[in-house]
Amino acid sequence: MEREENMEDEAASASGNTVSNPPSASIEKVPSQQFGNQQRSCIRGWFDLYSWLEYSITKDTTLCFTCRQFLDGGHGFHSTFTVTGYRNWRKAMTAFKTHHVSAAHKFAMEAWAEFRLRKQEGSRLGNMLEKGHAKIVQENREYMRAVVESQR
C-alpha cells in the first residue's frame, strides 16, 4: 500500500494534477536507456495520443492515471499500468493500444467520467435523493392536510 501511495505521489508531482484532472506531460526531457546499439526513451507525443498516460520521474515509467485512481484491484486489474509502471519503450505503443481497449481500462475511464460529472454537477444520486425526498415530504403534507381537514 505504501508503495502505491509513493508511486501516486511521484506521478502526481510529475504531472502537477489532482485526481480530478488527467496528467499533462510537462516533462521536457526524460532519461534514455541503451537497448543494443539504440537509445530508447519515453516519447512526449504519447501523452498527446493517450490523455490517461502519466510519467513517473523517479521510476522512469509510464502509468495509467485513470486505472491507478479508479480501479481497486478488480475488473481485470493490471499492476503494470497502476503500480509498477511500464518502461519497455520499444513495445510501448502496442502496450498502450492494448491497455486502451482493455475492459479494465474502459471501466476506469467510465468511473473517471462519472467522477468528473459528479464534481461538476454535484452528486447526481444526492440530487435525485434530495428531489425525491422533497416530493415525498410535499405529498405527505398534502395527505396530512387532507386528513386534518376531513376530521374537522
RASULPE-V164080 format. One record per run of one state. SS is the DSSP state (h for helix, s for strand, l for the rest). FROM is the first residue (numbers start at 1). LEN is the number of residues. Records with the same first field share a line. If there is no record, write none. Layout:
SS: FROM-LEN, FROM-LEN
//
This chain:
l: 1-1, 16-17, 36-2, 41-4, 50-3, 57-4, 71-8, 82-4, 87-2, 101-2, 122-2, 152-1
h: 2-14, 45-5, 65-6, 79-3, 89-12, 103-19, 124-28
s: 33-3, 38-3, 53-4, 61-4, 86-1
//
